C-alpha cells in the first residue's frame, strides 16, 4: 500500500543494493505496492531506491523457495494505474517505470499485490487513529466513513474491481504462458473484535471496521482472480492472530509506532515471510486449467456493404486474448472458398473493433463469412462467425 515521505527517507538511509538480476530461465516477475515491496525491512534493494523494496519481502522468499529468478518491480505507494504508467514523485525524487515493463513473454510466474491504495486503506487506518485517539470505546472511524448512509471506503473497493481486472488482463497479454497469481492482504487488524488501546489508538469497533474492509477487498480480489484466469493467494487466513495488537514476536504487522523495521500498519519481516509461505503453497500446487476465452456479440457496423470502404466489425472478449480473424468467400450454394487470414491481434477484455482490408476480400461482390477465433494461455475458444454480403 502507501507510506509517508518522512519514513521513506529513513529507508534510503538503510543502505541499498543493486537491482536484482532477471534471467530468462524460471523467471518470476513480482508486481505490487508496499505490501509486496516491504518498506523499511532490511535489506532495502533495487532501483529506484525510494520504491523501498526489501530482499526479505514475499517475492524474495517465494523465489528462493521455488528456485526462480526474481525480477521485482514492485513499488511502495503503487496503484493499479502504475502498472501501465510511470509512478513519479517518489519520496526521494525517483520515478518507477510502468511495472508492466517488467512483464515479458518469457516470464514463467507473475504475482501481483495491488488494489489497497486504490481504496486508500492505509490512509483509512491513519485517519481512524486520529479520530479515535480520544474515543477508546467509540465508533469514530466507522461513523466518519459511513456518514450519510454510504460507506465511502467500500465504494472505493468496489470501484477498484475493474482496475484489478485490467491489471490481470494486462499481465496475460504480456506474458501469455505465465502462471499468474494475485496476492491478497493479510489480517493486519484483530479478527475477534478486541482492541489494544492505547498501544494502537483505535477502539475495538475501529479495528473491527478495518478488518471488515480487509475482508471485503480480499473478496473482490478473489472474484477478479477467478474471472481473469489468475490464482488467488489467501494471506489473510494464515496471519490471523498475528495482528498489530499482539506483542513481539507474535506480531507480524506493525502498529503506528513500529518496534521492528517496518512501515506502520505494514508487515514486518515475519509478516512478509508468512505472505511468502502462502504464495509458495499456491504455486507448488497444480496449475489450474485456464478457461477458454469467449468471443461474443460479433456484428458488422453497417450492412449490406458496397465494395470499396473496408468493412468494420465489433465483438466482445470475456478475457484478454489473441483473436485470429479469417474471411471466406462463398463459391457455391453452401460452400465457402479457402480461408484468407486477415489478422492475429492481441486484445484486452471487453469490446473490440476490427477492420478487414479490402485486399483480403478481393474486391469481389458476393457472400462472405468472417470468423473470429479467440485463444489465450494455450487454450483456443469456440470460433464465432458472421455472414455478410458485398454489393
C-alpha positions as CSV (number, residue, x, y, z in Angstrom):
1,X,0.0,0.0,0.0
2,X,1.3,3.5,0.6
3,X,3.6,5.2,3.0
4,X,4.5,8.7,4.0
5,X,7.6,10.7,2.8
6,X,9.3,11.0,6.2
7,X,9.9,7.4,6.8
8,X,10.9,6.7,3.2
9,X,13.9,8.9,3.7
10,X,14.8,6.6,6.6
11,X,14.6,3.6,4.2
12,X,17.0,5.3,1.9
13,X,19.5,5.6,4.7
14,X,19.5,1.9,5.5
15,X,21.8,1.2,2.5
16,X,20.7,0.0,-0.9
17,X,21.9,-2.7,-3.2
18,X,21.9,-3.0,-7.0
19,X,18.8,-4.2,-8.8
20,X,18.1,-8.0,-8.7
21,X,19.1,-9.9,-11.8
22,X,16.4,-11.2,-14.1
23,X,17.5,-14.1,-16.2
24,X,15.1,-15.8,-18.6
25,X,15.1,-19.3,-17.1
26,X,12.5,-19.7,-14.5
27,X,11.7,-16.0,-14.5
28,X,9.4,-14.8,-11.7
29,X,8.1,-11.2,-12.1
30,X,6.7,-9.6,-8.9
31,X,4.4,-6.5,-9.2
32,X,2.7,-4.7,-6.5
33,X,2.5,-2.0,-3.8
34,X,4.2,-1.6,-0.4
35,X,2.8,-4.9,1.0
36,X,4.8,-6.5,-1.8
37,X,7.8,-4.3,-1.6
38,X,8.4,-4.4,2.2
39,X,9.4,-0.8,3.0
40,X,12.0,-0.3,5.8
41,X,12.6,-4.1,6.2
42,X,16.3,-4.6,5.8
43,X,17.9,-5.0,3.4
44,X,16.5,-2.4,1.1
45,X,17.4,-3.2,-2.5
46,X,16.8,-2.2,-6.1
47,X,16.1,0.9,-8.1
48,X,14.6,3.4,-7.8
49,X,15.7,3.3,-4.2
50,X,12.6,5.1,-3.0
51,X,10.4,2.2,-4.0
52,X,11.7,0.7,-0.7
53,X,11.9,-3.0,-1.8
54,X,13.3,-5.5,0.7
55,X,15.3,-8.6,-0.1
56,X,13.1,-10.3,2.6
57,X,9.8,-9.4,1.0
58,X,7.4,-12.2,0.0
59,X,8.6,-12.3,-3.7
60,X,12.2,-12.8,-2.4
61,X,11.0,-15.6,-0.1
62,X,9.0,-17.2,-2.8
63,X,11.7,-17.0,-5.5
64,X,14.3,-18.6,-3.1
65,X,12.0,-21.5,-2.1
66,X,11.0,-22.3,-5.7
67,X,14.4,-21.8,-7.4
68,X,13.1,-18.9,-9.6
69,X,15.0,-15.9,-10.9
70,X,13.3,-12.8,-9.4
71,X,12.6,-9.6,-11.2
72,X,10.9,-7.4,-8.6
73,X,9.4,-4.2,-9.9
74,X,7.0,-3.6,-7.1
75,X,7.0,-0.1,-5.6
76,X,5.6,1.3,-2.4
77,X,2.5,3.6,-2.8
78,X,1.7,2.0,-6.2
79,X,-1.8,1.9,-7.5
80,X,-3.3,-0.1,-10.4
81,X,-2.6,2.8,-12.7
82,X,1.1,2.4,-12.1
83,X,1.1,-1.0,-13.8
84,X,0.8,0.7,-17.3
85,X,2.1,4.2,-16.3
86,X,5.2,5.5,-14.6
87,X,5.0,6.2,-10.8
88,X,6.6,9.6,-10.4
89,X,7.3,11.9,-7.5
90,X,8.6,9.2,-5.1
91,X,9.8,10.5,-1.8
92,X,13.5,10.8,-2.8
93,X,12.5,12.2,-6.2
94,X,12.6,9.0,-8.1
95,X,10.2,7.6,-10.8
96,X,9.4,3.9,-11.1
97,X,8.8,2.9,-14.7
98,X,5.5,1.2,-15.5
99,X,5.6,-2.1,-13.7
100,X,4.3,-3.8,-16.9
101,X,7.7,-3.1,-18.4
102,X,9.0,-6.0,-16.3
103,X,6.4,-8.4,-17.6
104,X,7.9,-10.1,-20.7
105,X,6.8,-13.2,-22.7
106,X,9.5,-15.5,-21.1
107,X,8.1,-15.0,-17.6
108,X,7.1,-18.3,-16.0
109,X,5.4,-16.8,-13.0
110,X,3.9,-13.4,-12.3
111,X,2.5,-12.3,-9.0
112,X,0.8,-9.0,-8.2
113,X,-0.4,-7.5,-5.0
114,X,-2.5,-4.4,-5.8
115,X,-5.7,-2.6,-5.0
116,X,-5.2,-1.4,-1.5
117,X,-4.0,2.1,-2.5
118,X,-6.8,2.5,-5.0
119,X,-9.2,2.0,-2.0
120,X,-6.9,4.1,0.3
121,X,-6.8,1.5,3.1
122,X,-3.6,2.7,4.8
123,X,-4.9,6.2,4.8
124,X,-8.1,4.9,6.4
125,X,-6.1,3.4,9.2
126,X,-4.2,6.6,9.8
127,X,-7.4,8.7,9.7
128,X,-9.1,6.3,12.1
129,X,-6.2,6.7,14.6
130,X,-6.6,10.5,14.5
131,X,-10.3,10.3,15.0
132,X,-10.2,7.6,17.7
133,X,-7.3,8.9,19.8
134,X,-9.8,10.3,22.3
135,X,-12.5,7.7,21.9
136,X,-11.1,4.4,23.0
137,X,-14.6,2.8,23.1
138,X,-16.3,4.8,20.3
139,X,-17.2,4.3,16.7
140,X,-15.5,7.4,15.3
141,X,-13.9,5.6,12.3
142,X,-17.0,3.8,11.1
143,X,-19.2,6.9,11.6
144,X,-16.8,9.1,9.7
145,X,-16.6,6.8,6.6
146,X,-20.3,5.9,6.6
147,X,-21.8,9.3,7.3
148,X,-24.9,9.9,5.2
149,X,-25.7,6.2,4.9
150,X,-22.9,5.4,2.4
151,X,-19.7,3.6,3.1
152,X,-17.3,5.6,1.1
153,X,-14.4,3.1,1.5
154,X,-16.4,0.1,0.5
155,X,-17.5,2.1,-2.6
156,X,-13.8,2.7,-3.4
157,X,-13.1,-1.0,-3.1
158,X,-15.9,-1.8,-5.5
159,X,-14.7,0.8,-7.9
160,X,-11.2,-0.8,-7.9
161,X,-12.6,-4.1,-9.2
162,X,-12.4,-3.4,-12.9
163,X,-9.0,-1.8,-12.4
164,X,-7.7,-5.0,-10.8
165,X,-9.3,-7.0,-13.7
166,X,-7.5,-4.8,-16.2
167,X,-4.2,-5.5,-14.4
168,X,-4.6,-9.2,-14.6
169,X,-5.6,-9.0,-18.3
170,X,-2.6,-6.8,-19.0
171,X,-0.3,-9.5,-17.5
172,X,-1.9,-12.2,-19.6
173,X,-1.3,-10.1,-22.7
174,X,2.3,-9.5,-22.0
175,X,3.2,-13.0,-20.6
176,X,0.6,-15.3,-22.3
177,X,2.1,-18.6,-20.9
178,X,2.9,-17.4,-17.4
179,X,1.3,-18.7,-14.3
180,X,-0.4,-15.6,-12.8
181,X,-1.4,-15.2,-9.1
182,X,-2.8,-12.2,-7.3
183,X,-1.9,-11.9,-3.6
184,X,-4.5,-10.7,-1.1
185,X,-4.0,-8.7,2.0
186,X,-3.2,-10.2,5.4
187,X,-5.1,-9.9,8.7
188,X,-3.4,-6.7,10.0
189,X,-6.3,-5.9,12.5
190,X,-7.7,-8.3,15.2
191,X,-10.4,-10.6,13.9
192,X,-12.0,-11.2,17.3
193,X,-13.5,-7.8,17.9
194,X,-10.9,-6.8,20.5
195,X,-8.6,-3.8,20.7
196,X,-5.4,-2.7,22.4
197,X,-5.8,0.9,23.2
198,X,-3.5,2.9,23.8
199,X,-0.8,0.7,22.1
200,X,-2.8,1.1,19.0
201,X,-5.1,4.1,19.5
202,X,-8.1,2.6,17.9
203,X,-11.3,1.4,19.6
204,X,-12.4,-2.2,19.2
205,X,-15.1,-1.1,16.7
206,X,-12.5,1.0,14.7
207,X,-10.3,-2.2,14.4
208,X,-13.4,-4.3,13.5
209,X,-14.3,-1.8,10.8
210,X,-10.8,-2.0,9.3
211,X,-10.9,-5.8,9.4
212,X,-14.2,-5.7,7.5
213,X,-12.6,-3.6,4.8
214,X,-9.7,-6.1,4.5
215,X,-12.2,-9.0,4.2
216,X,-14.1,-7.0,1.5
217,X,-11.1,-6.1,-0.6
218,X,-9.9,-9.7,-0.4
219,X,-13.3,-11.0,-1.6
220,X,-13.1,-8.5,-4.5
221,X,-9.6,-9.6,-5.4
222,X,-10.5,-13.3,-5.3
223,X,-13.5,-12.6,-7.5
224,X,-11.3,-10.8,-10.1
225,X,-8.8,-13.7,-9.9
226,X,-11.5,-16.2,-10.8
227,X,-12.9,-14.1,-13.6
228,X,-9.5,-13.4,-15.2
229,X,-7.7,-16.7,-15.1
230,X,-5.5,-15.9,-12.1
231,X,-4.9,-17.8,-8.9
232,X,-5.7,-16.1,-5.6
233,X,-3.2,-16.2,-2.8
234,X,-5.0,-16.0,0.6
235,X,-2.6,-14.4,3.0
236,X,-5.3,-13.5,5.5
237,X,-6.2,-16.8,7.0
238,X,-2.6,-17.8,7.9
239,X,-1.9,-14.4,9.5
240,X,-4.9,-14.4,11.9
241,X,-3.7,-14.0,15.5
242,X,-0.6,-12.1,14.5
243,X,-2.2,-8.6,14.1
244,X,-1.0,-5.2,15.3
245,X,-2.4,-5.8,18.8
246,X,-0.1,-8.7,19.5
247,X,3.3,-8.4,21.3
248,X,6.6,-9.4,19.6
249,X,7.5,-11.9,18.4
250,X,3.8,-12.9,17.8
251,X,3.1,-9.6,16.0
252,X,3.7,-9.9,12.2
253,X,2.3,-6.4,11.4
254,X,3.5,-3.2,13.0
255,X,1.3,-0.6,14.6
256,X,1.6,3.2,14.4
257,X,4.8,3.0,16.4
258,X,6.8,0.1,14.9
259,X,9.0,-2.0,17.2
260,X,10.7,-3.7,14.3
261,X,12.0,-2.3,11.0
262,X,8.8,-1.8,9.0
263,X,6.4,0.9,8.0
264,X,3.4,1.5,10.3
265,X,0.4,-0.7,9.5
266,X,2.5,-2.9,7.3
267,X,4.1,-6.4,7.5
268,X,7.4,-6.7,9.3
269,X,9.8,-9.4,8.1
270,X,7.8,-12.1,9.8
271,X,4.6,-10.9,8.0
272,X,6.4,-10.9,4.7
273,X,7.6,-14.4,5.4
274,X,4.0,-15.5,6.1
275,X,2.8,-14.0,2.9
276,X,5.7,-15.8,1.2
277,X,4.6,-19.2,2.6
278,X,1.0,-18.6,1.4
279,X,2.3,-17.7,-2.1
280,X,4.6,-20.8,-2.2
281,X,1.8,-23.1,-1.1
282,X,-0.3,-21.9,-4.1
283,X,2.5,-22.0,-6.6
284,X,3.6,-25.5,-5.5
285,X,0.1,-26.8,-6.2
286,X,-1.2,-27.9,-9.5
287,X,-1.8,-25.2,-12.0
288,X,-5.5,-24.8,-12.7
289,X,-6.7,-25.4,-16.2
290,X,-7.2,-22.0,-17.9
291,X,-10.7,-21.0,-19.0
292,X,-11.2,-20.9,-22.8
293,X,-11.7,-17.3,-23.9
294,X,-15.1,-16.4,-25.3
295,X,-15.9,-14.0,-28.2
296,X,-19.5,-12.8,-28.3
297,X,-21.7,-10.3,-30.0
298,X,-20.0,-10.3,-33.4
299,X,-21.7,-7.9,-35.7
300,X,-21.0,-5.6,-38.6
301,X,-21.0,-1.9,-38.2
302,X,-23.2,-1.5,-41.2
303,X,-24.7,-3.9,-43.8
304,X,-25.0,-4.6,-46.6
305,X,-21.7,-3.1,-47.7
306,X,-20.6,-1.9,-51.1
307,X,-17.2,-2.9,-52.5
308,X,-14.8,-0.1,-51.6
309,X,-14.7,1.0,-47.9
310,X,-13.1,-1.6,-45.6
311,X,-15.8,-3.3,-43.6
312,X,-15.7,-2.9,-39.8
313,X,-16.8,-5.5,-37.2
314,X,-17.2,-5.4,-33.4
315,X,-17.3,-8.1,-30.8
316,X,-16.5,-8.6,-27.2
317,X,-14.0,-10.8,-25.3
318,X,-14.5,-12.1,-21.8
319,X,-10.8,-12.0,-21.1
320,X,-7.6,-10.8,-22.7
321,X,-6.8,-13.0,-25.7
322,X,-5.4,-13.1,-29.2
323,X,-8.1,-13.1,-31.9
324,X,-7.4,-14.8,-35.3
325,X,-9.7,-13.2,-37.9
326,X,-10.3,-15.0,-41.1
327,X,-12.6,-14.3,-44.1
328,X,-14.0,-16.7,-46.7
329,X,-16.0,-16.0,-49.9
330,X,-18.8,-18.3,-50.9
331,X,-18.2,-20.0,-54.2
332,X,-21.2,-22.3,-54.4
333,X,-24.7,-22.5,-52.9
334,X,-23.3,-23.5,-49.5
335,X,-19.6,-23.9,-49.8
336,X,-17.1,-21.3,-48.9
337,X,-13.7,-21.0,-50.5
338,X,-10.2,-21.0,-49.0
339,X,-9.6,-19.1,-45.8
340,X,-8.0,-15.8,-46.1
341,X,-6.3,-15.0,-42.7
342,X,-6.8,-11.3,-42.1
343,X,-5.0,-10.7,-38.7
344,X,-4.0,-12.1,-35.4
345,X,-4.3,-9.5,-32.8
346,X,-3.7,-9.3,-29.0
347,X,-6.8,-7.7,-27.5
348,X,-7.8,-6.8,-23.9
349,X,-11.1,-8.0,-22.4
350,X,-14.1,-6.1,-23.4
351,X,-15.3,-4.5,-26.7
352,X,-13.1,-4.9,-29.8
353,X,-13.3,-3.4,-33.2
354,X,-11.5,-4.7,-36.3
355,X,-11.4,-3.6,-39.9
356,X,-11.0,-6.0,-42.8
357,X,-8.7,-4.8,-45.5
358,X,-10.3,-4.6,-49.0
359,X,-7.4,-6.6,-50.4
360,X,-8.5,-9.5,-48.2
361,X,-11.9,-9.5,-49.8
362,X,-10.5,-9.5,-53.4
363,X,-12.8,-6.5,-54.2
364,X,-15.4,-9.0,-55.4
365,X,-19.1,-8.8,-54.8
366,X,-20.8,-11.7,-53.2
367,X,-21.4,-13.6,-49.9
368,X,-18.7,-13.8,-47.3
369,X,-18.1,-15.3,-43.8
370,X,-15.9,-13.7,-41.2
371,X,-14.7,-15.9,-38.3
372,X,-13.2,-14.8,-35.0
373,X,-11.2,-17.5,-33.1
374,X,-10.0,-16.4,-29.6
375,X,-7.1,-18.0,-27.9
376,X,-5.3,-17.4,-24.5
377,X,-2.9,-19.3,-22.3
378,X,-2.7,-22.1,-24.9
379,X,-6.4,-22.7,-24.9
380,X,-8.5,-21.9,-28.1
381,X,-12.1,-20.8,-27.7
382,X,-15.0,-21.6,-29.8
383,X,-15.0,-19.7,-33.1
384,X,-17.8,-17.3,-33.8
385,X,-18.8,-16.4,-37.4
386,X,-20.8,-13.8,-39.2
387,X,-22.1,-14.0,-42.8
388,X,-22.4,-10.8,-44.8
389,X,-22.7,-9.6,-48.4
390,X,-20.8,-7.1,-50.5
391,X,-22.8,-5.4,-53.3
